[in-house]
Amino acid sequence: MTRLLLALGLLVTSLSSFGADMSNGADNFYSSDTVTAEPVTFNNQYGMQVAGTLFVPKHLAPGSKHAALVVGHPMGAVKEQSANLYATKMAEQGFVTLSLDLSFWGQSAGTPRNAVLPDLYVEDFSAAVDFLGTRPQVDRERIGAIGICGSGSFVISAAKI
């Protein structure tokens, strides 16, 4: 048993030496030169403020309308951990995208923090679709959603409504 623990200790120590140089801080979040990112907020039907990031391709023609996507994060996460990546990549493909922090998570309102309230999360997605529909570059008839991990079930419920 002692040999196993020693071997695991050496493995962890050697693997950590291959890690990123954190001496100057970390910048491990993807960004794109072809997409603008803007922090936004909007309210759900319960008056709670929902925080998001709006991603717009830079090459859009003025006055043109485009398909849009709402992107939700996994349970236990926030938009910066994965939803922003998906939203940025889809914006690079020509979609206007909106990543959001579900209520009680990240920069969105709600206490207690990190509460799990699926019905409210469904409303957050509906409110996000409404918000996207007010953007001048978005075609209201072409708004979809991507739910990463746990958000996938909230997207399905929102689509039913």
FENWO-V372234 format. One line per field, one symbol per residue. phi: phi as a letter, one per 40 degrees, with the letter a starting at -180 (. if undefined). burial: b if it has 9 or more other ideal C-beta (glycine too) atoms within 8 Angstrom, else e. A space follows every 10 residues. Layout:
phi->???
burial->???
This chain:
phi->.ccccccccc cccccccccc cccbgbbbbc bbcbbcbbcb babcccgccb cabcbbcccc cdgcbbcbbc bbcccgbbdc cacccccccc ccchccbbcb ccdgbfccch bccgcbbdcc cdcdcccccd cdcccccbcd cbbbabbcfd cdcccccccc c
burial->eeeeeeeeee eeeeeeeeee eeeeeeeeee eeeebebeeb ebbbeeebeb bbbbbbbeeb eeeeebbbbb bbbbeebbbe bbbbbbbbbb bbeebbbbbb bbbbbbebeb eeeebeebeb bbbbbbbbbb bbbebebbbe ebbebbbbbb bbbbbbbbee e
